[in-house]
Amino acid sequence: MTTTTDHTATVPAGAGAKKSRRENKERGFLASTTLLENTQKVLVDLIELHIQGKQAHWNVVGKNFRDLHLQLDEIVEAAREFSDEIAERMRALHGVPDGRSDTVAATTTLPEYPSGEVDTARTVDLIVQRLDQTVATIREVHDQVDEEDPTTSDIFHEIIEKLEQFSWFVSAENRVPAK
C-alpha cells in the first residue's frame, strides 16, 4: 500500500526512518519515533539538495559561470557530507535512515529543479531558495529534536550555519550595492 504527499511522487510502502532492533550488548540512547521522523525529514532534504545542486552544476550557463559552477560543487559536497553525517547519527541512535530515491522524491520539501540549461542569475535564485528551504526544514524540527537529543541538535546547528553561509555567498551574485 502506498500513500501520496503534496509532491507528485508516490511514497513507497514502508518509507521513512525506522527503529532498528538492538543486538548483542548495544547500549546508549535510543531515539523516539518522533526524533527519527524529524531527522529523516532533514536527511531527505539534504539528499535532494545534493542532487539538485549537481543538476544545477551541470547545466548552469551565462555570466560568471566558472565561479558559480565551482561554488555549486562546494554546496554539493557539503550537502553530501551532511546527509551522511545525519544518516550515521540515525544509525547511532538505533534508527534506520531511508535515503532511497523514491522516498526522497516523495518526501522532500524542496521544489523540483527545472530541466535543461539555466542562466546563472536564475540558478542563483533557485539554489538560494533550496538552501533556505533546507534550513527551514531543520529549523522546523529543531526544537523537538533539541528537547530529546541535544547532540543531534548540535549537528543541526553546524548544518544551519554552513547552509546559511552558502545562501549568503550565492545570493550576493545577484545583489547590487545598497545606496
C-alpha positions in Angstrom: 0.0 0.0 0.0 1.3 3.5 -0.9 0.3 6.9 0.2 0.8 10.3 -1.5 2.0 13.6 -0.3 1.9 17.1 -1.7 4.6 16.0 -4.2 3.9 14.3 -7.5 5.9 11.2 -6.4 4.2 8.4 -4.5 5.6 7.5 -1.1 6.7 3.9 -1.2 5.2 1.5 1.3 7.3 1.3 4.4 9.2 4.6 3.5 10.8 6.7 6.1 13.0 6.2 9.1 12.5 3.1 11.3 13.9 1.8 14.5 16.5 -1.0 14.4 16.5 -3.8 16.9 19.2 -3.8 19.5 21.7 -6.6 19.1 24.4 -8.0 21.3 25.3 -5.6 24.1 24.5 -2.3 22.5 23.7 0.4 25.0 23.2 4.1 24.9 20.5 6.5 23.9 17.5 5.1 22.0 15.7 7.6 19.8 12.0 8.0 19.8 10.0 7.6 16.7 9.4 11.4 16.6 13.2 12.1 16.8 13.8 9.6 13.9 11.0 11.1 11.8 12.3 14.6 12.3 15.8 13.6 11.5 14.6 11.7 8.4 13.0 15.0 7.2 16.3 16.7 7.3 18.0 13.7 5.7 15.8 13.7 2.6 16.1 17.5 2.1 19.9 17.2 2.3 20.0 14.4 -0.2 17.7 16.3 -2.5 19.9 19.5 -2.1 22.9 17.4 -3.1 21.1 16.0 -6.2 19.6 19.4 -7.3 22.9 21.1 -6.7 24.6 18.7 -9.0 21.9 19.2 -11.6 22.5 23.0 -11.4 26.2 22.5 -11.6 26.0 20.5 -14.8 23.5 22.9 -16.5 24.4 26.4 -15.4 25.3 28.8 -18.3 26.0 32.5 -18.6 27.9 35.3 -16.9 30.2 34.3 -14.0 29.7 30.7 -15.0 33.0 29.4 -13.6 32.7 30.9 -10.1 29.1 29.7 -9.7 30.0 26.3 -11.2 32.7 25.8 -8.6 30.6 27.2 -5.8 27.8 24.7 -6.6 30.4 21.9 -6.2 31.1 23.1 -2.7 27.4 23.1 -1.8 27.0 19.6 -3.3 29.9 18.3 -1.3 28.7 19.8 1.9 25.2 18.5 1.4 26.5 15.0 0.7 28.7 15.1 3.8 25.9 16.4 6.0 23.4 13.8 4.7 26.0 11.1 5.5 26.5 12.6 9.0 22.7 12.7 9.6 22.2 9.1 8.4 25.1 7.8 10.6 23.7 9.7 13.5 20.4 8.0 13.0 22.1 4.6 13.0 23.9 5.5 16.2 20.5 6.2 17.8 19.3 2.8 16.6 17.4 4.2 13.7 17.3 3.1 10.1 17.5 6.0 7.6 15.7 5.9 4.3 17.6 7.6 1.5 16.1 5.7 -1.4 15.4 7.9 -4.4 11.7 7.2 -4.4 11.5 8.1 -0.7 13.5 11.3 -1.2 11.4 12.3 -4.3 8.2 11.7 -2.4 9.0 13.4 0.9 11.4 16.3 0.3 10.2 19.8 0.9 12.4 21.2 -1.9 10.6 22.1 -5.2 11.5 20.3 -8.3 14.6 21.7 -10.2 14.0 22.7 -13.8 15.5 20.6 -16.6 17.8 21.9 -19.3 20.3 24.8 -19.2 19.6 27.5 -16.7 21.0 31.0 -16.7 23.5 31.9 -13.9 21.2 34.6 -12.4 18.2 32.2 -12.3 20.4 29.4 -11.0 21.5 31.7 -8.1 17.9 32.3 -7.2 16.9 28.6 -7.5 19.8 27.4 -5.3 19.3 30.1 -2.7 15.7 29.0 -2.5 16.7 25.4 -2.0 19.4 26.3 0.6 16.9 28.4 2.5 14.2 25.7 2.3 16.6 23.1 3.7 17.4 25.4 6.6 13.7 26.0 7.1 13.1 22.2 7.4 15.9 21.9 10.0 14.6 24.9 12.0 11.1 23.5 11.8 12.1 20.3 13.6 14.9 21.8 15.7 13.1 22.4 19.0 11.6 18.9 19.2 15.0 17.4 18.4 16.8 19.6 20.9 14.3 18.7 23.6 15.1 15.0 23.2 18.6 14.9 21.9 20.9 18.0 22.2 23.7 16.1 20.4 21.7 15.8 17.2 20.6 19.4 17.7 24.3 20.4 17.7 24.8 18.7 14.4 21.8 20.6 13.1 23.4 23.9 14.3 26.5 23.1 12.3 24.5 22.4 9.1 22.4 25.5 9.5 25.5 27.7 9.9 27.1 26.4 6.8 24.0 26.4 4.6 23.1 29.9 5.6 26.6 31.0 4.8 26.3 29.3 1.3 23.0 31.1 0.9 24.6 34.5 1.6 27.6 33.8 -0.7 25.4 32.6 -3.6 22.8 35.3 -3.2 25.5 38.0 -3.3 25.9 37.1 -7.0 22.6 38.8 -7.8 22.7 41.7 -5.4 23.6 45.3 -6.1 25.2 47.5 -3.5 22.9 49.5 -1.2 22.9 53.2 -1.9 
